[in-house]
Amino acid sequence: MNTKCHFCGNKNFKQARVQYIYKHNNQFLIVNDVPCEQCEYCGEEYFEGKVLTQIEEEFYRIHAQGKKAKKELRVPIEQFPELQTA
Ligand SMILES: [Zn+2]
């Protein structure tokens, strides 16, 4: 799919499956085992357009149509200026 990494210029890629975090309007969808090509040097991930479209469609089914996701996660959120120093 790629001939050259846009970030580091490396030309070697490997097939990988990674976790993809889709974020839109402060709503999130995490998808595991997403296929991608990964730069062997810097680790940058490249996804096919149809893979990203499938993730966007699933995001829409869950957040707009009320589909129940396979798993849900509680995620802590903090404001950086309020972080306490140890
Ligand atoms: Zn790279």
PDB file of the backbone (N, CA, C, O) and the ligand in Angstrom, with CONECT records:
HET     ZN  A 101       1
ATOM      1  N   MET A   1       0.847  -1.198   0.000  1.00  0.00           N
ATOM      2  CA  MET A   1       0.000   0.000   0.000  1.00  0.00           C
ATOM      3  C   MET A   1       0.885   1.252   0.000  1.00  0.00           C
ATOM      4  O   MET A   1       0.692   2.153  -0.816  1.00  0.00           O
ATOM      5  N   ASN A   2       1.854   1.301   0.918  1.00  0.00           N
ATOM      6  CA  ASN A   2       2.750   2.453   0.968  1.00  0.00           C
ATOM      7  C   ASN A   2       4.084   2.106   0.328  1.00  0.00           C
ATOM      8  O   ASN A   2       4.487   0.943   0.307  1.00  0.00           O
ATOM      9  N   THR A   3       4.761   3.111  -0.188  1.00  0.00           N
ATOM     10  CA  THR A   3       6.114   2.876  -0.664  1.00  0.00           C
ATOM     11  C   THR A   3       7.117   3.548   0.257  1.00  0.00           C
ATOM     12  O   THR A   3       8.288   3.170   0.288  1.00  0.00           O
ATOM     13  N   LYS A   4       6.666   4.537   1.000  1.00  0.00           N
ATOM     14  CA  LYS A   4       7.588   5.302   1.825  1.00  0.00           C
ATOM     15  C   LYS A   4       6.831   5.921   3.010  1.00  0.00           C
ATOM     16  O   LYS A   4       5.740   6.466   2.842  1.00  0.00           O
ATOM     17  N   CYS A   5       7.423   5.829   4.206  1.00  0.00           N
ATOM     18  CA  CYS A   5       6.775   6.406   5.377  1.00  0.00           C
ATOM     19  C   CYS A   5       6.788   7.933   5.286  1.00  0.00           C
ATOM     20  O   CYS A   5       7.828   8.534   5.017  1.00  0.00           O
ATOM     21  N   HIS A   6       5.636   8.554   5.511  1.00  0.00           N
ATOM     22  CA  HIS A   6       5.556  10.014   5.425  1.00  0.00           C
ATOM     23  C   HIS A   6       6.335  10.702   6.544  1.00  0.00           C
ATOM     24  O   HIS A   6       6.722  11.863   6.414  1.00  0.00           O
ATOM     25  N   PHE A   7       6.563   9.987   7.632  1.00  0.00           N
ATOM     26  CA  PHE A   7       7.212  10.611   8.779  1.00  0.00           C
ATOM     27  C   PHE A   7       8.727  10.469   8.748  1.00  0.00           C
ATOM     28  O   PHE A   7       9.454  11.437   8.971  1.00  0.00           O
ATOM     29  N   CYS A   8       9.200   9.256   8.469  1.00  0.00           N
ATOM     30  CA  CYS A   8      10.647   9.034   8.587  1.00  0.00           C
ATOM     31  C   CYS A   8      11.298   8.671   7.265  1.00  0.00           C
ATOM     32  O   CYS A   8      12.526   8.636   7.183  1.00  0.00           O
ATOM     33  N   GLY A   9      10.508   8.395   6.216  1.00  0.00           N
ATOM     34  CA  GLY A   9      11.090   8.089   4.917  1.00  0.00           C
ATOM     35  C   GLY A   9      11.506   6.642   4.737  1.00  0.00           C
ATOM     36  O   GLY A   9      11.969   6.258   3.663  1.00  0.00           O
ATOM     37  N   ASN A  10      11.345   5.832   5.781  1.00  0.00           N
ATOM     38  CA  ASN A  10      11.678   4.411   5.694  1.00  0.00           C
ATOM     39  C   ASN A  10      10.792   3.722   4.652  1.00  0.00           C
ATOM     40  O   ASN A  10       9.654   4.135   4.432  1.00  0.00           O
ATOM     41  N   LYS A  11      11.312   2.678   4.015  1.00  0.00           N
ATOM     42  CA  LYS A  11      10.552   2.021   2.950  1.00  0.00           C
ATOM     43  C   LYS A  11      10.060   0.628   3.328  1.00  0.00           C
ATOM     44  O   LYS A  11       9.424  -0.044   2.517  1.00  0.00           O
ATOM     45  N   ASN A  12      10.346   0.194   4.539  1.00  0.00           N
ATOM     46  CA  ASN A  12       9.923  -1.150   4.933  1.00  0.00           C
ATOM     47  C   ASN A  12       8.707  -1.102   5.853  1.00  0.00           C
ATOM     48  O   ASN A  12       8.680  -0.382   6.851  1.00  0.00           O
ATOM     49  N   PHE A  13       7.701  -1.893   5.481  1.00  0.00           N
ATOM     50  CA  PHE A  13       6.464  -1.949   6.255  1.00  0.00           C
ATOM     51  C   PHE A  13       6.173  -3.388   6.626  1.00  0.00           C
ATOM     52  O   PHE A  13       6.576  -4.323   5.935  1.00  0.00           O
ATOM     53  N   LYS A  14       5.466  -3.545   7.732  1.00  0.00           N
ATOM     54  CA  LYS A  14       5.001  -4.887   8.086  1.00  0.00           C
ATOM     55  C   LYS A  14       3.502  -4.841   8.317  1.00  0.00           C
ATOM     56  O   LYS A  14       2.949  -3.805   8.685  1.00  0.00           O
ATOM     57  N   GLN A  15       2.846  -5.979   8.096  1.00  0.00           N
ATOM     58  CA  GLN A  15       1.417  -6.092   8.384  1.00  0.00           C
ATOM     59  C   GLN A  15       1.272  -6.204   9.897  1.00  0.00           C
ATOM     60  O   GLN A  15       1.989  -6.970  10.542  1.00  0.00           O
ATOM     61  N   ALA A  16       0.343  -5.437  10.459  1.00  0.00           N
ATOM     62  CA  ALA A  16       0.162  -5.504  11.906  1.00  0.00           C
ATOM     63  C   ALA A  16      -1.316  -5.363  12.232  1.00  0.00           C
ATOM     64  O   ALA A  16      -2.118  -4.934  11.403  1.00  0.00           O
ATOM     65  N   ARG A  17      -1.657  -5.738  13.468  1.00  0.00           N
ATOM     66  CA  ARG A  17      -3.019  -5.503  13.970  1.00  0.00           C
ATOM     67  C   ARG A  17      -2.889  -4.678  15.228  1.00  0.00           C
ATOM     68  O   ARG A  17      -2.179  -5.054  16.161  1.00  0.00           O
ATOM     69  N   VAL A  18      -3.572  -3.556  15.250  1.00  0.00           N
ATOM     70  CA  VAL A  18      -3.364  -2.605  16.335  1.00  0.00           C
ATOM     71  C   VAL A  18      -4.695  -2.131  16.908  1.00  0.00           C
ATOM     72  O   VAL A  18      -5.766  -2.413  16.371  1.00  0.00           O
ATOM     73  N   GLN A  19      -4.590  -1.406  18.009  1.00  0.00           N
ATOM     74  CA  GLN A  19      -5.777  -0.789  18.603  1.00  0.00           C
ATOM     75  C   GLN A  19      -5.957   0.595  17.993  1.00  0.00           C
ATOM     76  O   GLN A  19      -5.021   1.393  17.947  1.00  0.00           O
ATOM     77  N   TYR A  20      -7.158   0.866  17.531  1.00  0.00           N
ATOM     78  CA  TYR A  20      -7.448   2.148  16.903  1.00  0.00           C
ATOM     79  C   TYR A  20      -8.441   2.900  17.775  1.00  0.00           C
ATOM     80  O   TYR A  20      -9.485   2.363  18.146  1.00  0.00           O
ATOM     81  N   ILE A  21      -8.109   4.148  18.102  1.00  0.00           N
ATOM     82  CA  ILE A  21      -9.014   4.960  18.918  1.00  0.00           C
ATOM     83  C   ILE A  21      -9.626   6.029  18.028  1.00  0.00           C
ATOM     84  O   ILE A  21      -8.937   6.933  17.554  1.00  0.00           O
ATOM     85  N   TYR A  22     -10.915   5.914  17.811  1.00  0.00           N
ATOM     86  CA  TYR A  22     -11.621   6.884  16.982  1.00  0.00           C
ATOM     87  C   TYR A  22     -12.293   7.894  17.902  1.00  0.00           C
ATOM     88  O   TYR A  22     -12.992   7.519  18.843  1.00  0.00           O
ATOM     89  N   LYS A  23     -12.081   9.159  17.629  1.00  0.00           N
ATOM     90  CA  LYS A  23     -12.620  10.218  18.477  1.00  0.00           C
ATOM     91  C   LYS A  23     -13.353  11.223  17.616  1.00  0.00           C
ATOM     92  O   LYS A  23     -12.846  11.660  16.583  1.00  0.00           O
ATOM     93  N   HIS A  24     -14.548  11.585  18.046  1.00  0.00           N
ATOM     94  CA  HIS A  24     -15.323  12.562  17.293  1.00  0.00           C
ATOM     95  C   HIS A  24     -16.225  13.284  18.286  1.00  0.00           C
ATOM     96  O   HIS A  24     -16.987  12.641  19.009  1.00  0.00           O
ATOM     97  N   ASN A  25     -16.150  14.606  18.331  1.00  0.00           N
ATOM     98  CA  ASN A  25     -16.964  15.406  19.267  1.00  0.00           C
ATOM     99  C   ASN A  25     -16.922  14.884  20.701  1.00  0.00           C
ATOM    100  O   ASN A  25     -17.958  14.773  21.357  1.00  0.00           O
ATOM    101  N   ASN A  26     -15.726  14.564  21.184  1.00  0.00           N
ATOM    102  CA  ASN A  26     -15.561  14.070  22.556  1.00  0.00           C
ATOM    103  C   ASN A  26     -16.255  12.742  22.826  1.00  0.00           C
ATOM    104  O   ASN A  26     -16.478  12.379  23.980  1.00  0.00           O
ATOM    105  N   GLN A  27     -16.591  12.029  21.782  1.00  0.00           N
ATOM    106  CA  GLN A  27     -17.071  10.660  21.954  1.00  0.00           C
ATOM    107  C   GLN A  27     -16.021   9.737  21.342  1.00  0.00           C
ATOM    108  O   GLN A  27     -15.345  10.092  20.376  1.00  0.00           O
ATOM    109  N   PHE A  28     -15.903   8.564  21.915  1.00  0.00           N
ATOM    110  CA  PHE A  28     -14.809   7.679  21.535  1.00  0.00           C
ATOM    111  C   PHE A  28     -15.318   6.299  21.147  1.00  0.00           C
ATOM    112  O   PHE A  28     -16.354   5.834  21.620  1.00  0.00           O
ATOM    113  N   LEU A  29     -14.552   5.664  20.270  1.00  0.00           N
ATOM    114  CA  LEU A  29     -14.737   4.238  20.016  1.00  0.00           C
ATOM    115  C   LEU A  29     -13.346   3.621  19.907  1.00  0.00           C
ATOM    116  O   LEU A  29     -12.505   4.088  19.139  1.00  0.00           O
ATOM    117  N   ILE A  30     -13.120   2.577  20.678  1.00  0.00           N
ATOM    118  CA  ILE A  30     -11.856   1.849  20.604  1.00  0.00           C
ATOM    119  C   ILE A  30     -12.116   0.547  19.861  1.00  0.00           C
ATOM    120  O   ILE A  30     -13.022  -0.204  20.224  1.00  0.00           O
ATOM    121  N   VAL A  31     -11.342   0.276  18.840  1.00  0.00           N
ATOM    122  CA  VAL A  31     -11.475  -0.974  18.087  1.00  0.00           C
ATOM    123  C   VAL A  31     -10.143  -1.713  18.152  1.00  0.00           C
ATOM    124  O   VAL A  31      -9.101  -1.163  17.794  1.00  0.00           O
ATOM    125  N   ASN A  32     -10.184  -2.943  18.604  1.00  0.00           N
ATOM    126  CA  ASN A  32      -8.967  -3.757  18.692  1.00  0.00           C
ATOM    127  C   ASN A  32      -8.765  -4.571  17.420  1.00  0.00           C
ATOM    128  O   ASN A  32      -9.703  -4.793  16.654  1.00  0.00           O
ATOM    129  N   ASP A  33      -7.544  -5.007  17.210  1.00  0.00           N
ATOM    130  CA  ASP A  33      -7.212  -5.914  16.102  1.00  0.00           C
ATOM    131  C   ASP A  33      -7.488  -5.322  14.732  1.00  0.00           C
ATOM    132  O   ASP A  33      -7.925  -6.030  13.825  1.00  0.00           O
ATOM    133  N   VAL A  34      -7.239  -4.038  14.576  1.00  0.00           N
ATOM    134  CA  VAL A  34      -7.457  -3.389  13.284  1.00  0.00           C
ATOM    135  C   VAL A  34      -6.230  -3.614  12.403  1.00  0.00           C
ATOM    136  O   VAL A  34      -5.108  -3.325  12.818  1.00  0.00           O
ATOM    137  N   PRO A  35      -6.437  -4.130  11.189  1.00  0.00           N
ATOM    138  CA  PRO A  35      -5.288  -4.372  10.312  1.00  0.00           C
ATOM    139  C   PRO A  35      -4.694  -3.077   9.783  1.00  0.00           C
ATOM    140  O   PRO A  35      -5.427  -2.152   9.432  1.00  0.00           O
ATOM    141  N   CYS A  36      -3.387  -3.008   9.726  1.00  0.00           N
ATOM    142  CA  CYS A  36      -2.732  -1.837   9.157  1.00  0.00           C
ATOM    143  C   CYS A  36      -1.361  -2.243   8.632  1.00  0.00           C
ATOM    144  O   CYS A  36      -0.887  -3.356   8.862  1.00  0.00           O
ATOM    145  N   GLU A  37      -0.747  -1.318   7.929  1.00  0.00           N
ATOM    146  CA  GLU A  37       0.662  -1.465   7.586  1.00  0.00           C
ATOM    147  C   GLU A  37       1.422  -0.539   8.517  1.00  0.00           C
ATOM    148  O   GLU A  37       1.079   0.633   8.671  1.00  0.00           O
ATOM    149  N   GLN A  38       2.451  -1.079   9.129  1.00  0.00           N
ATOM    150  CA  GLN A  38       3.182  -0.311  10.120  1.00  0.00           C
ATOM    151  C   GLN A  38       4.626  -0.121   9.661  1.00  0.00           C
ATOM    152  O   GLN A  38       5.282  -1.070   9.230  1.00  0.00           O
ATOM    153  N   CYS A  39       5.106   1.108   9.758  1.00  0.00           N
ATOM    154  CA  CYS A  39       6.488   1.414   9.414  1.00  0.00           C
ATOM    155  C   CYS A  39       7.408   0.656  10.367  1.00  0.00           C
ATOM    156  O   CYS A  39       7.252   0.738  11.585  1.00  0.00           O
ATOM    157  N   GLU A  40       8.350  -0.069   9.818  1.00  0.00           N
ATOM    158  CA  GLU A  40       9.232  -0.865  10.674  1.00  0.00           C
ATOM    159  C   GLU A  40      10.208   0.004  11.465  1.00  0.00           C
ATOM    160  O   GLU A  40      10.777  -0.438  12.463  1.00  0.00           O
ATOM    161  N   TYR A  41      10.395   1.227  11.016  1.00  0.00           N
ATOM    162  CA  TYR A  41      11.355   2.086  11.717  1.00  0.00           C
ATOM    163  C   TYR A  41      10.695   2.913  12.821  1.00  0.00           C
ATOM    164  O   TYR A  41      11.109   2.836  13.978  1.00  0.00           O
ATOM    165  N   CYS A  42       9.676   3.703  12.478  1.00  0.00           N
ATOM    166  CA  CYS A  42       9.113   4.614  13.491  1.00  0.00           C
ATOM    167  C   CYS A  42       7.786   4.124  14.060  1.00  0.00           C
ATOM    168  O   CYS A  42       7.279   4.692  15.028  1.00  0.00           O
ATOM    169  N   GLY A  43       7.220   3.076  13.468  1.00  0.00           N
ATOM    170  CA  GLY A  43       5.986   2.527  14.028  1.00  0.00           C
ATOM    171  C   GLY A  43       4.724   3.238  13.575  1.00  0.00           C
ATOM    172  O   GLY A  43       3.632   2.892  14.025  1.00  0.00           O
ATOM    173  N   GLU A  44       4.847   4.221  12.697  1.00  0.00           N
ATOM    174  CA  GLU A  44       3.669   4.914  12.190  1.00  0.00           C
ATOM    175  C   GLU A  44       2.732   3.907  11.519  1.00  0.00           C
ATOM    176  O   GLU A  44       3.179   3.003  10.812  1.00  0.00           O
ATOM    177  N   GLU A  45       1.427   4.076  11.750  1.00  0.00           N
ATOM    178  CA  GLU A  45       0.452   3.114  11.247  1.00  0.00           C
ATOM    179  C   GLU A  45      -0.315   3.696  10.065  1.00  0.00           C
ATOM    180  O   GLU A  45      -0.728   4.856  10.085  1.00  0.00           O
ATOM    181  N   TYR A  46      -0.497   2.879   9.046  1.00  0.00           N
ATOM    182  CA  TYR A  46      -1.236   3.301   7.849  1.00  0.00           C
ATOM    183  C   TYR A  46      -2.421   2.369   7.641  1.00  0.00           C
ATOM    184  O   TYR A  46      -2.273   1.150   7.561  1.00  0.00           O
ATOM    185  N   PHE A  47      -3.607   2.982   7.553  1.00  0.00           N
ATOM    186  CA  PHE A  47      -4.839   2.200   7.439  1.00  0.00           C
ATOM    187  C   PHE A  47      -5.446   2.400   6.061  1.00  0.00           C
ATOM    188  O   PHE A  47      -5.339   3.470   5.461  1.00  0.00           O
ATOM    189  N   GLU A  48      -6.082   1.348   5.579  1.00  0.00           N
ATOM    190  CA  GLU A  48      -6.816   1.469   4.321  1.00  0.00           C
ATOM    191  C   GLU A  48      -8.082   2.280   4.542  1.00  0.00           C
ATOM    192  O   GLU A  48      -8.687   2.227   5.613  1.00  0.00           O
ATOM    193  N   GLY A  49      -8.472   3.022   3.532  1.00  0.00           N
ATOM    194  CA  GLY A  49      -9.670   3.853   3.631  1.00  0.00           C
ATOM    195  C   GLY A  49     -10.908   3.072   4.017  1.00  0.00           C
ATOM    196  O   GLY A  49     -11.729   3.543   4.803  1.00  0.00           O
ATOM    197  N   LYS A  50     -11.043   1.856   3.455  1.00  0.00           N
ATOM    198  CA  LYS A  50     -12.255   1.085   3.752  1.00  0.00           C
ATOM    199  C   LYS A  50     -12.278   0.617   5.206  1.00  0.00           C
ATOM    200  O   LYS A  50     -13.350   0.444   5.787  1.00  0.00           O
ATOM    201  N   VAL A  51     -11.098   0.414   5.794  1.00  0.00           N
ATOM    202  CA  VAL A  51     -11.025   0.035   7.207  1.00  0.00           C
ATOM    203  C   VAL A  51     -11.511   1.200   8.074  1.00  0.00           C
ATOM    204  O   VAL A  51     -12.276   1.010   9.019  1.00  0.00           O
ATOM    205  N   LEU A  52     -11.057   2.399   7.737  1.00  0.00           N
ATOM    206  CA  LEU A  52     -11.463   3.578   8.512  1.00  0.00           C
ATOM    207  C   LEU A  52     -12.957   3.851   8.343  1.00  0.00           C
ATOM    208  O   LEU A  52     -13.630   4.270   9.285  1.00  0.00           O
ATOM    209  N   THR A  53     -13.466   3.610   7.139  1.00  0.00           N
ATOM    210  CA  THR A  53     -14.903   3.797   6.907  1.00  0.00           C
ATOM    211  C   THR A  53     -15.717   2.845   7.775  1.00  0.00           C
ATOM    212  O   THR A  53     -16.735   3.236   8.347  1.00  0.00           O
ATOM    213  N   GLN A  54     -15.265   1.588   7.874  1.00  0.00           N
ATOM    214  CA  GLN A  54     -15.979   0.614   8.708  1.00  0.00           C
ATOM    215  C   GLN A  54     -15.997   1.056  10.167  1.00  0.00           C
ATOM    216  O   GLN A  54     -17.002   0.882  10.856  1.00  0.00           O
ATOM    217  N   ILE A  55     -14.898   1.625  10.636  1.00  0.00           N
ATOM    218  CA  ILE A  55     -14.825   2.082  12.024  1.00  0.00           C
ATOM    219  C   ILE A  55     -15.762   3.276  12.233  1.00  0.00           C
ATOM    220  O   ILE A  55     -16.457   3.358  13.245  1.00  0.00           O
ATOM    221  N   GLU A  56     -15.774   4.194  11.275  1.00  0.00           N
ATOM    222  CA  GLU A  56     -16.679   5.337  11.374  1.00  0.00           C
ATOM    223  C   GLU A  56     -18.143   4.898  11.388  1.00  0.00           C
ATOM    224  O   GLU A  56     -18.961   5.458  12.118  1.00  0.00           O
ATOM    225  N   GLU A  57     -18.461   3.901  10.583  1.00  0.00           N
ATOM    226  CA  GLU A  57     -19.845   3.420  10.535  1.00  0.00           C
ATOM    227  C   GLU A  57     -20.241   2.772  11.853  1.00  0.00           C
ATOM    228  O   GLU A  57     -21.366   2.941  12.324  1.00  0.00           O
ATOM    229  N   GLU A  58     -19.315   2.031  12.441  1.00  0.00           N
ATOM    230  CA  GLU A  58     -19.597   1.399  13.725  1.00  0.00           C
ATOM    231  C   GLU A  58     -19.756   2.463  14.822  1.00  0.00           C
ATOM    232  O   GLU A  58     -20.625   2.347  15.686  1.00  0.00           O
ATOM    233  N   PHE A  59     -18.917   3.490  14.776  1.00  0.00           N
ATOM    234  CA  PHE A  59     -19.029   4.609  15.709  1.00  0.00           C
ATOM    235  C   PHE A  59     -20.434   5.216  15.619  1.00  0.00           C
ATOM    236  O   PHE A  59     -21.059   5.511  16.638  1.00  0.00           O
ATOM    237  N   TYR A  60     -20.918   5.397  14.393  1.00  0.00           N
ATOM    238  CA  TYR A  60     -22.233   5.983  14.185  1.00  0.00           C
ATOM    239  C   TYR A  60     -23.325   5.068  14.741  1.00  0.00           C
ATOM    240  O   TYR A  60     -24.266   5.534  15.384  1.00  0.00           O
ATOM    241  N   ARG A  61     -23.193   3.748  14.487  1.00  0.00           N
ATOM    242  CA  ARG A  61     -24.205   2.807  14.999  1.00  0.00           C
ATOM    243  C   ARG A  61     -24.265   2.857  16.520  1.00  0.00           C
ATOM    244  O   ARG A  61     -25.345   2.772  17.105  1.00  0.00           O
ATOM    245  N   ILE A  62     -23.114   2.993  17.159  1.00  0.00           N
ATOM    246  CA  ILE A  62     -23.083   2.975  18.621  1.00  0.00           C
ATOM    247  C   ILE A  62     -23.544   4.302  19.199  1.00  0.00           C
ATOM    248  O   ILE A  62     -24.388   4.326  20.095  1.00  0.00           O
ATOM    249  N   HIS A  63     -22.997   5.419  18.694  1.00  0.00           N
ATOM    250  CA  HIS A  63     -23.275   6.700  19.330  1.00  0.00           C
ATOM    251  C   HIS A  63     -24.554   7.364  18.820  1.00  0.00           C
ATOM    252  O   HIS A  63     -25.170   8.139  19.551  1.00  0.00           O
ATOM    253  N   ALA A  64     -24.960   7.081  17.600  1.00  0.00           N
ATOM    254  CA  ALA A  64     -26.154   7.741  17.072  1.00  0.00           C
ATOM    255  C   ALA A  64     -27.365   6.818  17.061  1.00  0.00           C
ATOM    256  O   ALA A  64     -28.499   7.273  17.213  1.00  0.00           O
ATOM    257  N   GLN A  65     -27.127   5.528  16.882  1.00  0.00           N
ATOM    258  CA  GLN A  65     -28.262   4.613  16.749  1.00  0.00           C
ATOM    259  C   GLN A  65     -28.473   3.748  17.981  1.00  0.00           C
ATOM    260  O   GLN A  65     -29.404   2.944  18.032  1.00  0.00           O
ATOM    261  N   GLY A  66     -27.603   3.917  18.975  1.00  0.00           N
ATOM    262  CA  GLY A  66     -27.802   3.217  20.237  1.00  0.00           C
ATOM    263  C   GLY A  66     -27.413   1.755  20.245  1.00  0.00           C
ATOM    264  O   GLY A  66     -27.822   1.014  21.139  1.00  0.00           O
ATOM    265  N   LYS A  67     -26.630   1.322  19.269  1.00  0.00           N
ATOM    266  CA  LYS A  67     -26.149  -0.058  19.290  1.00  0.00           C
ATOM    267  C   LYS A  67     -25.289  -0.289  20.527  1.00  0.00           C
ATOM    268  O   LYS A  67     -24.518   0.582  20.929  1.00  0.00           O
ATOM    269  N   LYS A  68     -25.425  -1.461  21.122  1.00  0.00           N
ATOM    270  CA  LYS A  68     -24.623  -1.763  22.299  1.00  0.00           C
ATOM    271  C   LYS A  68     -23.286  -2.350  21.859  1.00  0.00           C
ATOM    272  O   LYS A  68     -23.239  -3.318  21.100  1.00  0.00           O
ATOM    273  N   ALA A  69     -22.209  -1.755  22.344  1.00  0.00           N
ATOM    274  CA  ALA A  69     -20.886  -2.255  21.975  1.00  0.00           C
ATOM    275  C   ALA A  69     -20.602  -3.555  22.719  1.00  0.00           C
ATOM    276  O   ALA A  69     -21.230  -3.863  23.732  1.00  0.00           O
ATOM    277  N   LYS A  70     -19.653  -4.300  22.196  1.00  0.00           N
ATOM    278  CA  LYS A  70     -19.284  -5.585  22.796  1.00  0.00           C
ATOM    279  C   LYS A  70     -18.779  -5.405  24.223  1.00  0.00           C
ATOM    280  O   LYS A  70     -19.108  -6.190  25.112  1.00  0.00           O
ATOM    281  N   LYS A  71     -17.984  -4.372  24.431  1.00  0.00           N
ATOM    282  CA  LYS A  71     -17.467  -4.084  25.769  1.00  0.00           C
ATOM    283  C   LYS A  71     -17.492  -2.584  25.968  1.00  0.00           C
ATOM    284  O   LYS A  71     -17.416  -1.823  25.003  1.00  0.00           O
ATOM    285  N   GLU A  72     -17.599  -2.153  27.220  1.00  0.00           N
ATOM    286  CA  GLU A  72     -17.455  -0.729  27.496  1.00  0.00           C
ATOM    287  C   GLU A  72     -16.428  -0.540  28.587  1.00  0.00           C
ATOM    288  O   GLU A  72     -16.186  -1.424  29.409  1.00  0.00           O
ATOM    289  N   LEU A  73     -15.824   0.653  28.572  1.00  0.00           N
ATOM    290  CA  LEU A  73     -14.705   0.935  29.451  1.00  0.00           C
ATOM    291  C   LEU A  73     -15.012   2.241  30.171  1.00  0.00           C
ATOM    292  O   LEU A  73     -15.500   3.188  29.555  1.00  0.00           O
ATOM    293  N   ARG A  74     -14.735   2.298  31.452  1.00  0.00           N
ATOM    294  CA  ARG A  74     -14.802   3.592  32.147  1.00  0.00           C
ATOM    295  C   ARG A  74     -13.445   4.243  32.026  1.00  0.00           C
ATOM    296  O   ARG A  74     -12.427   3.627  32.343  1.00  0.00           O
ATOM    297  N   VAL A  75     -13.418   5.478  31.573  1.00  0.00           N
ATOM    298  CA  VAL A  75     -12.145   6.155  31.328  1.00  0.00           C
ATOM    299  C   VAL A  75     -12.014   7.373  32.235  1.00  0.00           C
ATOM    300  O   VAL A  75     -12.859   8.266  32.170  1.00  0.00           O
ATOM    301  N   PRO A  76     -10.988   7.442  33.077  1.00  0.00           N
ATOM    302  CA  PRO A  76     -10.781   8.620  33.917  1.00  0.00           C
ATOM    303  C   PRO A  76     -10.376   9.826  33.057  1.00  0.00           C
ATOM    304  O   PRO A  76      -9.611   9.688  32.102  1.00  0.00           O
ATOM    305  N   ILE A  77     -10.890  10.991  33.403  1.00  0.00           N
ATOM    306  CA  ILE A  77     -10.541  12.217  32.676  1.00  0.00           C
ATOM    307  C   ILE A  77     -10.115  13.277  33.686  1.00  0.00           C
ATOM    308  O   ILE A  77     -10.786  13.483  34.697  1.00  0.00           O
ATOM    309  N   GLU A  78      -9.014  13.939  33.415  1.00  0.00           N
ATOM    310  CA  GLU A  78      -8.503  15.001  34.282  1.00  0.00           C
ATOM    311  C   GLU A  78      -8.217  16.253  33.462  1.00  0.00           C
ATOM    312  O   GLU A  78      -8.029  16.177  32.248  1.00  0.00           O
ATOM    313  N   GLN A  79      -8.186  17.414  34.133  1.00  0.00           N
ATOM    314  CA  GLN A  79      -7.715  18.655  33.522  1.00  0.00           C
ATOM    315  C   GLN A  79      -6.259  18.844  33.948  1.00  0.00           C
ATOM    316  O   GLN A  79      -5.944  18.784  35.137  1.00  0.00           O
ATOM    317  N   PHE A  80      -5.394  19.069  32.998  1.00  0.00           N
ATOM    318  CA  PHE A  80      -3.974  19.123  33.337  1.00  0.00           C
ATOM    319  C   PHE A  80      -3.633  20.161  34.407  1.00  0.00           C
ATOM    320  O   PHE A  80      -2.854  19.849  35.308  1.00  0.00           O
ATOM    321  N   PRO A  81      -4.189  21.408  34.353  1.00  0.00           N
ATOM    322  CA  PRO A  81      -3.820  22.395  35.383  1.00  0.00           C
ATOM    323  C   PRO A  81      -4.203  21.983  36.803  1.00  0.00           C
ATOM    324  O   PRO A  81      -3.672  22.520  37.776  1.00  0.00           O
ATOM    325  N   GLU A  82      -5.115  21.039  36.916  1.00  0.00           N
ATOM    326  CA  GLU A  82      -5.556  20.622  38.245  1.00  0.00           C
ATOM    327  C   GLU A  82      -4.807  19.396  38.753  1.00  0.00           C
ATOM    328  O   GLU A  82      -5.098  18.907  39.844  1.00  0.00           O
ATOM    329  N   LEU A  83      -3.860  18.898  37.988  1.00  0.00           N
ATOM    330  CA  LEU A  83      -3.133  17.706  38.450  1.00  0.00           C
ATOM    331  C   LEU A  83      -2.315  18.049  39.686  1.00  0.00           C
ATOM    332  O   LEU A  83      -1.663  19.092  39.750  1.00  0.00           O
ATOM    333  N   GLN A  84      -2.360  17.166  40.652  1.00  0.00           N
ATOM    334  CA  GLN A  84      -1.600  17.373  41.875  1.00  0.00           C
ATOM    335  C   GLN A  84      -0.193  16.847  41.708  1.00  0.00           C
ATOM    336  O   GLN A  84       0.032  15.779  41.139  1.00  0.00           O
ATOM    337  N   THR A  85       0.746  17.618  42.217  1.00  0.00           N
ATOM    338  CA  THR A  85       2.110  17.112  42.199  1.00  0.00           C
ATOM    339  C   THR A  85       2.345  16.291  43.457  1.00  0.00           C
ATOM    340  O   THR A  85       1.806  16.591  44.523  1.00  0.00           O
ATOM    341  N   ALA A  86       3.139  15.274  43.319  1.00  0.00           N
ATOM    342  CA  ALA A  86       3.322  14.330  44.432  1.00  0.00           C
ATOM    343  C   ALA A  86       4.085  14.969  45.598  1.00  0.00           C
ATOM    344  O   ALA A  86       4.323  14.314  46.613  1.00  0.00           O
TER     345      ALA A  86
HETATM  346 ZN    ZN A 101       8.337   5.679   9.602  1.00  0.00          ZN2+
END
